Amino acid sequence: MFYLKYVLKNAALALQLLRRGEWRRVWAALYARAYLGAYYLVFLVRAPFLRARTPVGPPATLKVNTDHPVAFSSPDHLVPHGTKYNNNTNRKFVLLMHEYFRRAFPQSRLGFMDLGCSGGQLVADFAALRWTAVGLEGSDYSLRHRRANWRHLAGKNLFTCDITQPFRVQRDQSDLRFHLITAWEVMEHIHPNDLDRLFANIREHLVEGGFFIASTSSSPSVIDGVELHQTRMSHAEWQAFIARRYGDLEPADLGLKIHQYVRFDFGEPSFLVYRKRAFSPEVVAGQKSAPARL
């Protein structure tokens, strides 16, 4: 029933946009859907070859240490809408990131962490390319209902965790750092008072030269009378906020188009792309590689 309502809602929105003459936005949305579908097939073909060229590491056990395994006070746990329905990925994004980071960190076992991972498909796709991939979700809805990838990846790659509280991700009892951390339609769900702790977790878990990428929205999102978007800032406001507080994060450009991100809104295409400043000459040299592009 949800998916039927979703289709009807989007069809109604498309008609409204066409009546207002915004046919370019409608065309962009249709193109993006076709693009995502095409790269679903491309990924199936390319993944075995990319996996074969990636060294096989020793078996590893992943673990998340936290005193807050569920974000009990979060509206998204009280009204679990996103984690109940979403299982988004963009396999072109995965392929581009694999290309870029394999080139930038040729000797490293690559690590990926997705904050607010919902159904965990993005994590599963990175894991399919032999990344050490971890997804954290504040609500335990998907875990309890064993939906989507939680059926077979719970406790292995997917974990529940309040990302606004201290946590540690470990591999074989050693603290793990990641080359890429993402948060898709997550930042606006965080209360302003919790942003500093969230960014502390992000920065602590990034390797030098690693990237943090997120989508943001300044619009409201009311579900069952509950406002889920607790921090509604424009893209410029997010940039100013990060620049004032987190000097070790520098703006970066990976050359991605709007439809190459995992979650996007053509009405408000707002993305945070930041690199953790690298102080090692070797890492700095690695970052001079050409950015991933279409």
Secondary structure as GFF3:
##gff-version 3
##sequence-region A 1 294
A	DSSP	alpha_helix	2	19	.	.	.	ID=ss1
A	DSSP	alpha_helix	23	52	.	.	.	ID=ss2
A	DSSP	beta_strand	62	66	.	.	.	ID=ss3
A	DSSP	alpha_helix	75	78	.	.	.	ID=ss4
A	DSSP	alpha_helix	82	85	.	.	.	ID=ss5
A	DSSP	alpha_helix	91	104	.	.	.	ID=ss6
A	DSSP	beta_strand	111	115	.	.	.	ID=ss7
A	DSSP	alpha_helix	121	128	.	.	.	ID=ss8
A	DSSP	beta_strand	132	137	.	.	.	ID=ss9
A	DSSP	alpha_helix	141	145	.	.	.	ID=ss10
A	DSSP	alpha_helix	150	153	.	.	.	ID=ss11
A	DSSP	beta_strand	158	160	.	.	.	ID=ss12
A	DSSP	beta_strand	167	171	.	.	.	ID=ss13
A	DSSP	beta_strand	174	175	.	.	.	ID=ss14
A	DSSP	beta_strand	178	183	.	.	.	ID=ss15
A	DSSP	three_ten_helix	187	189	.	.	.	ID=ss16
A	DSSP	three_ten_helix	192	194	.	.	.	ID=ss17
A	DSSP	alpha_helix	195	205	.	.	.	ID=ss18
A	DSSP	beta_strand	206	215	.	.	.	ID=ss19
A	DSSP	beta_strand	222	223	.	.	.	ID=ss20
A	DSSP	beta_strand	226	227	.	.	.	ID=ss21
A	DSSP	alpha_helix	235	245	.	.	.	ID=ss22
A	DSSP	beta_strand	249	251	.	.	.	ID=ss23
A	DSSP	three_ten_helix	258	260	.	.	.	ID=ss24
A	DSSP	beta_strand	271	276	.	.	.	ID=ss25
A	DSSP	alpha_helix	281	286	.	.	.	ID=ss26
###
